[in-house]
C-alpha cells in the first residue's frame, strides 16, 4: 500500500514540475496554488487514504504519509522554485504576452501613415521602432513559455493552436524584419504588423478556445523532426497572411481611379531585385510576388518535412488526413499564383496575384480553424 502511494505521489510531483504551472498538474486540477500545495495535498491524501485504511482495518498508511508530508520530504519536488513561480505569475499577468497586439496595432498605424505620406520619415522610423520592440518582447515571451514548460531544447512552443498562431506571428515578424532590411519598401513590416495584431488579439480574447494553457508535450510530438516541419510550414502560413494584407491593399488601390492614374504600371517588372522608382500598384505587386514565392517554397518544404515526420511517428508518409490534404491544396494554389503570372497579360498580373492570394489565404484559414475544430484529424493537437 505504502509503495503504491509513494509512486503515485511521485507521479503527481513530476507532473507539476514538467508542466510549468499549477493549472496543468493534478495539484492544479485540485485548485492548489504554489504556496499551499503540500498542505492541500496532505489533506486530500489523508482523506482518500483514510477511507482506504478503514477498509483495510489499519491507519498506518495515512499516519506514515502524514509524517513524511509534514516533514517536507516532497515539498521540493511539488513546489516550483521562486524564480519559476515569479516568472509564471508575470507571464500570466501579461496574458501570455498577447497584450502585445496593442504594440503591433500602433506599429501598423504608424507604418500605414508613412506609406500614405512617404515624406514623413519620422512616422516610418517610429513604426519600425515600435515593431522591433514588440517583436523582441514577443520573442522573450516565447522563450519564457519554453522555459516554464520544461521542454527539450529542440522543441520550441509551437505544437498547439495557441502556440502555432503566436509562433507564426513571431516568425512572420522576424522574416518581415529581414525583408525590410534588404528591400526597405515598408510593406513587409506593415503586413507582418497587421497579421501579428490579429493573431495576438485572437489569443488575447479566446485563450481557452485556443488552448493557451501550458501543457506537457505528448510523447508522439517529442522528437527533433517536429519543430522543423511545424516551424517551416507556419512560417509559410505567416507569408500567406502577409500576402493577404498586401493583396487587399492592392485591390483597394486598384479600385480608386485617382490612385490608379498616379501609380503607373499595375504590375511589377520581371526583375524582382530592380531598384528603380515605381508606382504604388507596381510596388505592391512586387512585394506581393516576393511573399508569394516565399510562401510557395516554405509550404512545399513544410509539407515534405511533415511526410518525413509522419513516417517516423505514424509509420506512413501520407494518409490524406484533412490537414495534409488542405496543406497540399494551399501549396498547389500558390504554385498556380507564381507560375500562372506568365500566362496572364502584364497589365493583369497584379490583379491575378492579388485575387488568388486571397483564395490561398482562405484555404489556410480553413485549414487552421475548420479542420482543427470541426473535422476529425490526426492533427487534432495542432
SULMOTA-V434472 format. One record per run of one state. SS is the DSSP state (H for helix, E for strand, L for the rest). FROM is the first residue (numbers start at 1). LEN is the number of residues. If there is no record, write none. Layout:
SS/FROM/LEN
SS/FROM/LEN
//
This chain:
L/1/1
H/2/18
L/20/6
H/26/4
L/30/7
H/37/20
L/57/3
H/60/11
L/71/4
H/75/4
L/79/3
H/82/12
L/94/1
H/95/22
L/117/4
H/121/28
L/149/12
H/161/23
L/184/3
H/187/19
L/206/13
H/219/3
L/222/2
H/224/32
L/256/1
H/257/6
L/263/17
H/280/34
L/314/8
H/322/22
L/344/2
H/346/29
L/375/8
//
